[in-house]
Structures are given as structure tokens and as C-alpha cells.
Amino acid sequence: GELEASLAEFRASRAIRDALCAKEPANLAHRRDLGITLHNVGRVLERRGELEAALAEFRAARAIGDELCAKEPANLAHRRELAIAMENVGRVLEQQGELEAALSEFRASRAISDALCAMEPANLAHRRELGIAMFQLGGLLLKQEETEDGSEVLHRAAAIFRDLIALGASFGDLRSQLEAVDALLGSVDGERDGRSE
């Protein structure tokens, strides 16, 4: 919860990574590390409510992800980072009320995560990212009153999180993510029950 201190650390890290990229612009590992640092800075800014500044960081990370995927299309780590960047951009756009733009980002993120799961079905990190992408997509579809599609996507997200928990996956936030999905599904079911009475 010490946002000022964490932001100072992440910004210092970003400055080092910027310097490394300037010294060795062909080093893709430096570029990938810079993208990760941009995510970290953006997340703290988002938590502070500085959405425009956070969006700028996330968009810069997304641009790096696009660049790395173009240079090394077979590198699945680059694709995963790009999907995460799209989720981050979409989440802030949704908070800003730009729902169509957010929906586009979430759908693109889901497509990448779907592809990664198909390529490496035993990779639990890919499955977790797919669950997160589907949670965000489903929630936004509900917000746009696309109840059937949103509910279907959320049920798939819940199934992914339940499977990961049953497998003993070591992602600490799985139960809270499942609870958040179930809460959205509960609100949908409650509305349906109210309409059917």
C-alpha cells in the first residue's frame, strides 16, 4: 500500500532500463524488461487514479509487445506480455468509459491467450491469463447488456479458475478472481430470476 515509495522504485527501474535500451537498442531482452517495468509503473498510477498517465505507460508497453512479437514471432513469452499489455490498456479504457475500444483490447488479448493455451496446454500461466482475459471481456459484455455472451464467457473464466485451484496452481489471487467472477454471475442470475417472476 506504499504507493509513493513503490512508484519511486519502479520509475528508477524504468530509468535504468531506458538507459540500457539506449546503449544496446538491438538487445530484445532489455526491451522486454522495459515493457515489464512500464506495466509496473502503470499499475501504481492506475491505483492512484491517474488514469491518463497509467494509460500512457500501458500503451508504451503494448507498443514494445507489438515490436517484440514482430521481431520474434515464435517467442511465446513476447506474446504473453503483449496479451497482458492489451488487458491493461483495455481495463483503463473501460474505466474511462471508452467501452468499444476496451472491448477490442480484451478480445485481442483473449485471442492471444487462446492461441497460447492451444500451443502449450500444460502451461498454467497461459491458462490463468486466459481466465483473466475472459473475466474482463465477460464483465464488459455484461456492462454493454450483452448478457448471454457475457455470461457464457464468465462461466468459462470460472471453470478455468476452478481447474487451476484444483490443480494446486501457485497463483495467489485465484480464489479472489473466482469470487469476483462468481459475483458477476450471481448478479446476472439474480436479474434473470427477477425477470422470470
MDAnalysis code that builds the backbone (N, CA, C; Angstrom):
import MDAnalysis as mda
import numpy as np

u = mda.Universe.empty(591, n_residues=197, atom_resindex=np.repeat(np.arange(197), 3), trajectory=True)
u.add_TopologyAttr("name", ["N", "CA", "C"] * 197)
u.add_TopologyAttr("resid", np.arange(1, 198))
u.add_TopologyAttr("resname", ["GLY", "GLU", "LEU", "GLU", "ALA", "SER", "LEU", "ALA", "GLU", "PHE", "ARG", "ALA", "SER", "ARG", "ALA", "ILE", "ARG", "ASP", "ALA", "LEU", "CYS", "ALA", "LYS", "GLU", "PRO", "ALA", "ASN", "LEU", "ALA", "HIS", "ARG", "ARG", "ASP", "LEU", "GLY", "ILE", "THR", "LEU", "HIS", "ASN", "VAL", "GLY", "ARG", "VAL", "LEU", "GLU", "ARG", "ARG", "GLY", "GLU", "LEU", "GLU", "ALA", "ALA", "LEU", "ALA", "GLU", "PHE", "ARG", "ALA", "ALA", "ARG", "ALA", "ILE", "GLY", "ASP", "GLU", "LEU", "CYS", "ALA", "LYS", "GLU", "PRO", "ALA", "ASN", "LEU", "ALA", "HIS", "ARG", "ARG", "GLU", "LEU", "ALA", "ILE", "ALA", "MET", "GLU", "ASN", "VAL", "GLY", "ARG", "VAL", "LEU", "GLU", "GLN", "GLN", "GLY", "GLU", "LEU", "GLU", "ALA", "ALA", "LEU", "SER", "GLU", "PHE", "ARG", "ALA", "SER", "ARG", "ALA", "ILE", "SER", "ASP", "ALA", "LEU", "CYS", "ALA", "MET", "GLU", "PRO", "ALA", "ASN", "LEU", "ALA", "HIS", "ARG", "ARG", "GLU", "LEU", "GLY", "ILE", "ALA", "MET", "PHE", "GLN", "LEU", "GLY", "GLY", "LEU", "LEU", "LEU", "LYS", "GLN", "GLU", "GLU", "THR", "GLU", "ASP", "GLY", "SER", "GLU", "VAL", "LEU", "HIS", "ARG", "ALA", "ALA", "ALA", "ILE", "PHE", "ARG", "ASP", "LEU", "ILE", "ALA", "LEU", "GLY", "ALA", "SER", "PHE", "GLY", "ASP", "LEU", "ARG", "SER", "GLN", "LEU", "GLU", "ALA", "VAL", "ASP", "ALA", "LEU", "LEU", "GLY", "SER", "VAL", "ASP", "GLY", "GLU", "ARG", "ASP", "GLY", "ARG", "SER", "GLU"])
u.atoms.positions = np.array([
    [0.787, -1.227, 0.000],
    [0.000, 0.000, 0.000],
    [0.819, 1.277, 0.000],
    [2.155, 1.159, -0.019],
    [3.014, 2.356, -0.033],
    [3.252, 2.772, -1.484],
    [2.246, 3.422, -2.060],
    [2.264, 3.695, -3.487],
    [3.359, 4.676, -3.898],
    [3.592, 5.700, -3.093],
    [4.634, 6.677, -3.445],
    [6.003, 6.010, -3.507],
    [6.294, 5.193, -2.491],
    [7.599, 4.530, -2.440],
    [7.743, 3.529, -3.587],
    [6.685, 2.776, -3.854],
    [6.777, 1.794, -4.931],
    [6.922, 2.490, -6.281],
    [6.208, 3.585, -6.475],
    [6.313, 4.311, -7.736],
    [7.727, 4.841, -7.953],
    [8.347, 5.326, -6.879],
    [9.724, 5.815, -6.985],
    [10.666, 4.689, -7.409],
    [10.481, 3.498, -6.835],
    [11.331, 2.350, -7.205],
    [11.116, 1.952, -8.671],
    [9.845, 1.851, -9.071],
    [9.554, 1.446, -10.444],
    [10.071, 2.478, -11.452],
    [9.967, 3.756, -11.097],
    [10.467, 4.791, -12.006],
    [11.991, 4.749, -12.098],
    [12.641, 4.441, -10.982],
    [14.103, 4.295, -11.023],
    [14.491, 3.105, -11.895],
    [13.752, 2.015, -11.758],
    [13.987, 0.845, -12.591],
    [13.774, 1.182, -14.068],
    [12.705, 1.939, -14.333],
    [12.433, 2.330, -15.719],
    [13.579, 3.160, -16.292],
    [14.130, 4.068, -15.493],
    [15.231, 4.906, -15.970],
    [16.448, 4.049, -16.345],
    [16.736, 3.035, -15.518],
    [17.855, 2.134, -15.831],
    [17.578, 1.377, -17.123],
    [16.366, 0.883, -17.266],
    [16.033, 0.104, -18.467],
    [16.013, 0.981, -19.714],
    [15.560, 2.220, -19.573],
    [15.634, 3.162, -20.694],
    [17.094, 3.360, -21.131],
    [17.975, 3.507, -20.139],
    [19.396, 3.703, -20.443],
    [19.988, 2.474, -21.125],
    [19.624, 1.279, -20.661],
    [20.128, 0.049, -21.286],
    [19.638, -0.083, -22.721],
    [18.372, 0.254, -22.946],
    [17.839, 0.192, -24.311],
    [18.538, 1.196, -25.227],
    [18.879, 2.360, -24.676],
    [19.586, 3.355, -25.481],
    [20.995, 2.892, -25.829],
    [21.649, 2.200, -24.884],
    [23.016, 1.728, -25.126],
    [23.059, 0.505, -26.027],
    [22.061, -0.359, -25.908],
    [22.025, -1.598, -26.705],
    [20.635, -1.748, -27.323],
    [20.331, -0.920, -28.324],
    [18.973, -0.926, -28.886],
    [18.579, -2.237, -29.553],
    [19.548, -3.049, -29.943],
    [19.223, -4.328, -30.585],
    [18.966, -5.446, -29.577],
    [19.189, -5.189, -28.292],
    [19.030, -6.206, -27.258],
    [17.545, -6.310, -26.879],
    [16.905, -7.368, -27.350],
    [15.468, -7.507, -27.125],
    [15.129, -7.824, -25.673],
    [16.075, -8.418, -24.943],
    [15.832, -8.674, -23.513],
    [15.665, -7.348, -22.762],
    [16.472, -6.354, -23.122],
    [16.320, -5.030, -22.499],
    [14.947, -4.452, -22.817],
    [14.495, -4.620, -24.073],
    [13.188, -4.083, -24.470],
    [12.062, -4.771, -23.683],
    [12.180, -6.092, -23.558],
    [11.137, -6.822, -22.819],
    [11.110, -6.383, -21.353],
    [12.286, -6.234, -20.739],
    [12.341, -5.788, -19.348],
    [11.752, -4.386, -19.192],
    [11.990, -3.525, -20.177],
    [11.413, -2.182, -20.125],
    [9.895, -2.265, -20.170],
    [9.368, -3.129, -21.021],
    [7.921, -3.294, -21.097],
    [7.325, -3.724, -19.766],
    [7.990, -4.660, -19.087],
    [7.506, -5.125, -17.777],
    [7.518, -3.979, -16.766],
    [8.583, -3.168, -16.802],
    [8.663, -2.035, -15.880],
    [7.571, -1.014, -16.169],
    [7.262, -0.809, -17.444],
    [6.178, 0.109, -17.795],
    [4.845, -0.373, -17.215],
    [4.613, -1.697, -17.254],
    [3.413, -2.254, -16.628],
    [3.379, -1.895, -15.145],
    [4.505, -2.065, -14.461],
    [4.556, -1.809, -13.018],
    [4.267, -0.350, -12.694],
    [4.881, 0.549, -13.438],
    [4.618, 1.977, -13.235],
    [3.143, 2.270, -13.489],
    [2.625, 1.725, -14.583],
    [1.236, 1.971, -14.943],
    [0.258, 1.479, -13.891],
    [0.536, 0.316, -13.313],
    [-0.386, -0.234, -12.311],
    [-0.448, 0.653, -11.062],
    [0.695, 1.185, -10.653],
    [0.675, 2.070, -9.481],
    [-0.072, 3.362, -9.818],
    [0.188, 3.923, -10.999],
    [-0.528, 5.135, -11.404],
    [-2.034, 4.888, -11.472],
    [-2.408, 3.712, -11.968],
    [-3.828, 3.369, -12.031],
    [-4.427, 3.313, -10.626],
    [-3.725, 2.695, -9.693],
    [-4.226, 2.608, -8.321],
    [-4.351, 3.978, -7.682],
    [-3.517, 4.920, -8.102],
    [-3.600, 6.296, -7.590],
    [-4.688, 7.107, -8.289],
    [-5.342, 6.501, -9.279],
    [-6.393, 7.208, -10.007],
    [-5.901, 8.081, -11.130],
    [-4.614, 7.973, -11.477],
    [-4.038, 8.779, -12.565],
    [-4.155, 7.982, -13.871],
    [-5.389, 7.943, -14.403],
    [-5.682, 7.031, -15.497],
    [-4.988, 7.415, -16.798],
    [-4.920, 8.690, -17.107],
    [-4.253, 9.092, -18.360],
    [-2.783, 8.718, -18.332],
    [-2.128, 8.974, -17.199],
    [-0.702, 8.633, -17.080],
    [-0.514, 7.119, -17.126],
    [-1.404, 6.385, -16.467],
    [-1.321, 4.920, -16.493],
    [-1.508, 4.401, -17.909],
    [-2.483, 4.951, -18.622],
    [-2.757, 4.509, -19.990],
    [-1.550, 4.737, -20.884],
    [-0.860, 5.860, -20.693],
    [0.342, 6.135, -21.493],
    [1.408, 5.072, -21.249],
    [1.582, 4.657, -19.992],
    [2.566, 3.615, -19.680],
    [2.161, 2.281, -20.311],
    [0.879, 1.933, -20.171],
    [0.409, 0.661, -20.710],
    [0.486, 0.641, -22.240],
    [0.179, 1.776, -22.863],
    [0.272, 1.822, -24.326],
    [1.715, 1.710, -24.794],
    [2.633, 2.293, -24.035],
    [4.055, 2.149, -24.376],
    [4.483, 0.690, -24.248],
    [4.006, 0.006, -23.203],
    [4.305, -1.419, -23.030],
    [3.696, -2.237, -24.158],
    [2.490, -1.872, -24.581],
    [1.836, -2.576, -25.683],
    [2.625, -2.406, -26.974],
    [3.130, -1.195, -27.207],
    [3.929, -0.946, -28.413],
    [5.194, -1.808, -28.416],
    [5.824, -1.940, -27.246],
    [7.001, -2.809, -27.139],
    [6.604, -4.249, -27.420],
    [5.472, -4.685, -26.872],
    [4.998, -6.047, -27.125],
    [4.766, -6.301, -28.601],
    [4.137, -5.345, -29.284],
    [3.930, -5.474, -30.732],
    [5.268, -5.595, -31.471],
    [6.207, -4.747, -31.073],
    [7.536, -4.734, -31.705],
    [8.257, -6.072, -31.498],
    [8.244, -6.574, -30.272],
    [8.945, -7.827, -29.975],
    [8.300, -9.009, -30.699],
    [6.970, -9.021, -30.761],
    [6.282, -10.111, -31.470],
    [6.585, -10.076, -32.956],
    [6.730, -8.878, -33.514],
    [7.079, -8.761, -34.932],
    [8.498, -9.257, -35.192],
    [9.407, -8.989, -34.249],
    [10.813, -9.378, -34.435],
    [11.049, -10.849, -34.127],
    [10.325, -11.391, -33.147],
    [10.476, -12.796, -32.758],
    [9.098, -13.445, -32.639],
    [8.441, -13.696, -33.771],
    [7.060, -14.192, -33.715],
    [6.905, -15.550, -33.048],
    [7.967, -16.340, -32.988],
    [7.863, -17.664, -32.353],
    [8.053, -17.607, -30.839],
    [8.399, -16.451, -30.298],
    [8.668, -16.312, -28.867],
    [7.337, -16.148, -28.117],
    [6.935, -17.192, -27.402],
    [5.638, -17.166, -26.730],
    [5.614, -16.227, -25.533],
    [6.774, -15.985, -24.928],
    [6.828, -15.031, -23.802],
    [6.470, -13.625, -24.285],
    [6.927, -13.277, -25.491],
    [6.568, -11.963, -26.039],
    [5.059, -11.865, -26.242],
    [4.469, -12.943, -26.745],
    [3.023, -12.915, -26.992],
    [2.255, -12.776, -25.683],
    [2.721, -13.479, -24.662],
    [2.038, -13.395, -23.359],
    [2.115, -11.973, -22.803],
    [3.290, -11.338, -22.910],
    [3.425, -9.966, -22.426],
    [2.532, -9.015, -23.222],
    [2.398, -9.265, -24.522],
    [1.512, -8.427, -25.335],
    [0.068, -8.582, -24.879],
    [-0.352, -9.814, -24.608],
    [-1.724, -10.039, -24.131],
    [-1.966, -9.305, -22.815],
    [-0.991, -9.330, -21.914],
    [-1.125, -8.624, -20.634],
    [-1.222, -7.117, -20.865],
    [-0.413, -6.611, -21.792],
    [-0.458, -5.177, -22.099],
    [-1.833, -4.788, -22.635],
    [-2.392, -5.646, -23.483],
    [-3.736, -5.369, -24.020],
    [-4.779, -5.358, -22.909],
    [-4.670, -6.285, -21.968],
    [-5.587, -6.296, -20.816],
    [-5.485, -4.991, -20.035],
    [-4.263, -4.543, -19.799],
    [-4.062, -3.322, -19.021],
    [-4.635, -2.105, -19.744],
    [-4.357, -2.001, -21.040],
    [-4.902, -0.887, -21.829],
    [-6.422, -0.941, -21.795],
    [-6.982, -2.128, -22.025],
    [-8.425, -2.270, -22.041],
    [-9.071, -1.909, -20.718],
    [-8.444, -2.320, -19.617],
    [-9.008, -2.050, -18.286],
    [-9.111, -0.543, -18.035],
    [-8.065, 0.211, -18.403],
    [-8.104, 1.656, -18.184],
    [-9.112, 2.308, -19.128],
    [-9.147, 1.864, -20.380],
    [-10.139, 2.410, -21.313],
    [-11.556, 2.182, -20.797],
    [-11.791, 1.010, -20.224],
    [-13.119, 0.731, -19.661],
    [-13.432, 1.700, -18.527],
    [-12.457, 1.954, -17.664],
    [-12.674, 2.899, -16.563],
    [-12.950, 4.304, -17.072],
    [-12.404, 4.621, -18.252],
    [-12.617, 5.949, -18.841],
    [-13.894, 6.020, -19.664],
    [-14.623, 4.910, -19.726],
    [-15.879, 4.908, -20.465],
    [-15.744, 4.634, -21.950],
    [-14.555, 4.303, -22.411],
    [-14.335, 4.005, -23.835],
    [-14.545, 2.502, -24.048],
    [-15.803, 2.090, -24.020],
    [-16.122, 0.675, -23.933],
    [-15.812, -0.092, -25.213],
    [-16.060, 0.489, -26.365],
    [-15.770, -0.227, -27.612],
    [-14.275, -0.451, -27.781],
    [-13.487, 0.569, -27.471],
    [-12.031, 0.426, -27.560],
    [-11.530, -0.607, -26.563],
    [-12.108, -0.600, -25.354],
    [-11.728, -1.586, -24.339],
    [-12.089, -2.991, -24.803],
    [-13.274, -3.147, -25.386],
    [-13.724, -4.446, -25.869],
    [-12.771, -4.993, -26.926],
    [-12.303, -4.132, -27.798],
    [-11.340, -4.546, -28.829],
    [-10.051, -5.073, -28.211],
    [-9.558, -4.385, -27.178],
    [-8.328, -4.827, -26.498],
    [-8.548, -6.164, -25.803],
    [-9.676, -6.315, -25.106],
    [-9.943, -7.564, -24.389],
    [-10.089, -8.736, -25.355],
    [-10.746, -8.498, -26.485],
    [-10.902, -9.583, -27.462],
    [-9.557, -9.981, -28.068],
    [-8.718, -9.000, -28.330],
    [-7.389, -9.305, -28.877],
    [-6.547, -10.065, -27.854],
    [-6.634, -9.662, -26.592],
    [-5.907, -10.352, -25.527],
    [-6.391, -11.786, -25.395],
    [-7.714, -11.976, -25.436],
    [-8.267, -13.323, -25.333],
    [-7.792, -14.199, -26.492],
    [-7.742, -13.630, -27.694],
    [-7.309, -14.412, -28.857],
    [-5.872, -14.895, -28.692],
    [-5.006, -14.025, -28.181],
    [-3.610, -14.424, -27.955],
    [-3.549, -15.521, -26.891],
    [-4.278, -15.332, -25.789],
    [-4.254, -16.317, -24.708],
    [-4.828, -17.658, -25.150],
    [-5.886, -17.620, -25.952],
    [-6.444, -18.854, -26.516],
    [-5.382, -19.596, -27.318],
    [-4.664, -18.842, -28.159],
    [-3.631, -19.445, -29.004],
    [-2.502, -20.027, -28.164],
    [-2.094, -19.318, -27.128],
    [-1.023, -19.808, -26.260],
    [-1.441, -21.086, -25.546],
    [-2.685, -21.137, -25.077],
    [-3.174, -22.354, -24.405],
    [-3.216, -23.529, -25.376],
    [-3.554, -23.260, -26.631],
    [-3.578, -24.332, -27.626],
    [-2.165, -24.839, -27.908],
    [-1.192, -23.934, -27.901],
    [0.198, -24.319, -28.179],
    [0.852, -25.016, -27.000],
    [0.530, -24.556, -25.792],
    [1.134, -25.116, -24.580],
    [0.037, -25.389, -23.548],
    [-0.768, -26.438, -23.774],
    [-1.919, -26.674, -22.896],
    [-1.551, -26.971, -21.439],
    [-0.336, -27.401, -21.181],
    [0.071, -27.705, -19.804],
    [0.591, -26.474, -19.061],
    [0.720, -25.351, -19.763],
    [1.268, -24.136, -19.153],
    [0.161, -23.430, -18.362],
    [0.250, -23.500, -17.041],
    [-0.803, -22.951, -16.190],
    [-0.838, -21.429, -16.233],
    [0.294, -20.788, -16.488],
    [0.315, -19.324, -16.582],
    [-0.512, -18.856, -17.772],
    [-0.424, -19.584, -18.888],
    [-1.254, -19.227, -20.048],
    [-2.730, -19.360, -19.701],
    [-3.070, -20.421, -18.988],
    [-4.473, -20.636, -18.629],
    [-4.978, -19.546, -17.691],
    [-4.122, -19.151, -16.757],
    [-4.517, -18.062, -15.852],
    [-4.774, -16.778, -16.637],
    [-3.874, -16.450, -17.570],
    [-4.054, -15.241, -18.373],
    [-5.332, -15.317, -19.195],
    [-5.655, -16.505, -19.718],
    [-6.895, -16.664, -20.463],
    [-8.094, -16.426, -19.543],
    [-8.032, -16.953, -18.322],
    [-9.113, -16.724, -17.369],
    [-9.309, -15.242, -17.075],
    [-8.207, -14.522, -16.889],
    [-8.288, -13.080, -16.617],
    [-8.873, -12.348, -17.817],
    [-8.391, -12.694, -19.022],
    [-8.896, -12.036, -20.232],
    [-10.397, -12.273, -20.384],
    [-10.844, -13.486, -20.085],
    [-12.269, -13.806, -20.222],
    [-13.091, -13.121, -19.130],
    [-12.529, -12.992, -17.950],
    [-13.213, -12.277, -16.869],
    [-13.446, -10.821, -17.276],
    [-12.400, -10.177, -17.795],
    [-12.538, -8.779, -18.184],
    [-13.502, -8.620, -19.360],
    [-13.370, -9.521, -20.343],
    [-14.253, -9.471, -21.504],
    [-15.701, -9.715, -21.095],
    [-15.931, -10.740, -20.283],
    [-17.288, -11.049, -19.860],
    [-17.922, -9.933, -19.062],
    [-17.155, -9.342, -18.160],
    [-17.683, -8.227, -17.374],
    [-18.082, -7.050, -18.235],
    [-17.267, -6.757, -19.256],
    [-17.583, -5.638, -20.140],
    [-18.798, -5.950, -21.010],
    [-18.918, -7.189, -21.458],
    [-20.100, -7.566, -22.235],
    [-21.374, -7.396, -21.402],
    [-21.300, -7.765, -20.120],
    [-22.461, -7.543, -19.244],
    [-22.774, -6.053, -19.130],
    [-21.733, -5.249, -19.010],
    [-21.925, -3.804, -18.894],
    [-22.612, -3.240, -20.137],
    [-22.340, -3.870, -21.274],
    [-22.969, -3.434, -22.523],
    [-24.295, -4.152, -22.776],
    [-24.786, -4.847, -21.751],
    [-26.074, -5.551, -21.785],
    [-26.105, -6.683, -22.811],
    [-24.935, -7.246, -23.114],
    [-24.859, -8.458, -23.927],
    [-24.795, -9.635, -22.952],
    [-25.939, -9.873, -22.298],
    [-25.979, -10.764, -21.144],
    [-25.625, -12.205, -21.488],
    [-26.182, -12.722, -22.580],
    [-25.924, -14.127, -22.920],
    [-24.441, -14.357, -23.205],
    [-23.871, -13.516, -24.057],
    [-22.449, -13.668, -24.393],
    [-21.575, -13.454, -23.161],
    [-21.898, -12.430, -22.381],
    [-21.111, -12.139, -21.192],
    [-21.157, -13.274, -20.193],
    [-22.338, -13.831, -19.986],
    [-22.498, -14.938, -19.042],
    [-21.717, -16.167, -19.505],
    [-21.769, -16.455, -20.801],
    [-21.040, -17.613, -21.331],
    [-19.535, -17.467, -21.118],
    [-19.014, -16.283, -21.405],
    [-17.577, -16.031, -21.242],
    [-17.187, -16.123, -19.772],
    [-18.024, -15.580, -18.884],
    [-17.727, -15.626, -17.448],
    [-17.761, -17.047, -16.907],
    [-18.682, -17.866, -17.396],
    [-18.714, -19.266, -16.962],
    [-17.419, -19.977, -17.366],
    [-16.892, -19.656, -18.540],
    [-15.617, -20.256, -18.958],
    [-14.471, -19.769, -18.082],
    [-14.498, -18.484, -17.728],
    [-13.459, -17.944, -16.837],
    [-13.509, -18.650, -15.484],
    [-14.721, -18.831, -14.948],
    [-14.868, -19.504, -13.657],
    [-14.339, -20.927, -13.730],
    [-14.630, -21.623, -14.833],
    [-14.154, -23.004, -14.989],
    [-12.631, -23.053, -15.020],
    [-12.012, -22.085, -15.686],
    [-10.548, -22.032, -15.736],
    [-9.980, -21.839, -14.336],
    [-10.520, -20.882, -13.579],
    [-10.004, -20.618, -12.234],
    [-10.225, -21.819, -11.314],
    [-11.371, -22.481, -11.437],
    [-11.616, -23.677, -10.610],
    [-10.626, -24.789, -10.942],
    [-10.371, -24.987, -12.234],
    [-9.396, -26.011, -12.642],
    [-8.014, -25.709, -12.081],
    [-7.600, -24.442, -12.163],
    [-6.282, -24.061, -11.670],
    [-6.174, -24.285, -10.164],
    [-7.238, -23.940, -9.431],
    [-7.244, -24.163, -7.981],
    [-7.164, -25.657, -7.687],
    [-7.929, -26.457, -8.422],
    [-7.918, -27.915, -8.212],
    [-6.550, -28.513, -8.518],
    [-5.843, -27.921, -9.476],
    [-4.511, -28.404, -9.837],
    [-3.437, -27.929, -8.856],
    [-3.830, -27.058, -7.917],
    [-2.862, -26.543, -6.946],
    [-1.940, -25.492, -7.516],
    [-2.400, -24.771, -8.547],
    [-1.575, -23.720, -9.154],
    [-1.198, -22.690, -8.097],
    [0.029, -22.210, -8.187],
    [0.566, -21.348, -7.130],
    [0.369, -19.861, -7.420],
    [-0.751, -19.497, -8.043],
    [-1.073, -18.094, -8.242],
    [-1.946, -17.664, -7.063],
    [-1.460, -16.730, -6.272],
    [-2.103, -16.397, -5.013],
    [-3.465, -15.746, -5.121],
    [-3.813, -15.221, -6.291],
    [-5.053, -14.460, -6.414],
    [-6.174, -15.245, -7.066],
    [-6.016, -16.549, -7.255],
    [-7.022, -17.326, -7.980],
    [-8.377, -17.326, -7.273],
    [-8.368, -17.493, -5.964],
    [-9.641, -17.560, -5.235],
    [-10.378, -16.217, -5.292],
    [-9.648, -15.124, -5.164],
    [-10.309, -13.817, -5.237],
    [-10.827, -13.561, -6.652],
    [-10.093, -14.029, -7.670],
    [-10.572, -13.863, -9.040],
    [-11.834, -14.696, -9.281],
    [-11.836, -15.922, -8.753],
    [-13.027, -16.765, -8.882],
    [-14.213, -16.129, -8.162],
    [-13.986, -15.570, -6.980],
    [-15.063, -14.912, -6.244],
    [-15.621, -13.731, -7.038],
    [-14.739, -12.987, -7.700],
    [-15.185, -11.837, -8.499],
    [-16.028, -12.294, -9.689],
    [-15.604, -13.374, -10.334],
    [-16.385, -13.923, -11.454],
    [-17.737, -14.412, -10.948],
    [-17.741, -15.171, -9.856],
    [-18.988, -15.699, -9.306],
    [-19.943, -14.569, -8.898],
    [-19.384, -13.466, -8.393],
    [-20.232, -12.329, -8.013],
    [-20.929, -11.746, -9.250],
    [-20.193, -11.617, -10.352],
    [-20.814, -11.120, -11.586],
    [-21.882, -12.082, -12.088],
    [-21.560, -13.373, -12.056],
    [-22.538, -14.373, -12.499],
    [-23.766, -14.380, -11.589],
    [-23.545, -14.180, -10.284],
    [-24.665, -14.122, -9.346],
    [-25.585, -12.947, -9.648],
    [-24.994, -11.806, -10.045],
    [-25.822, -10.644, -10.374],
    [-26.648, -10.905, -11.627],
    [-26.070, -11.619, -12.589],
    [-26.806, -11.960, -13.811],
    [-27.947, -12.908, -13.485],
    [-27.655, -13.948, -12.710],
    [-28.685, -14.918, -12.339],
    [-29.807, -14.250, -11.539],
    [-29.415, -13.301, -10.669],
    [-30.416, -12.591, -9.886],
    [-31.351, -11.772, -10.764],
    [-30.780, -11.117, -11.792],
    [-31.609, -10.343, -12.722],
    [-32.550, -11.257, -13.493],
    [-32.029, -12.411, -13.908],
    [-32.872, -13.350, -14.659],
    [-34.022, -13.863, -13.786],
    [-33.698, -14.176, -12.509],
    [-34.737, -14.655, -11.602],
    [-35.812, -13.595, -11.395],
    [-35.368, -12.340, -11.304],
    [-36.313, -11.236, -11.103],
    [-37.237, -11.059, -12.305],
    [-36.674, -11.234, -13.514],
    [-37.484, -11.094, -14.717],
    [-38.456, -12.245, -14.897],
    [-38.074, -13.423, -14.372],
    [-38.913, -14.612, -14.590],
    [-40.077, -14.691, -13.609],
    [-40.044, -13.876, -12.559],
    [-41.125, -13.953, -11.563],
    [-42.397, -13.278, -12.081],
])
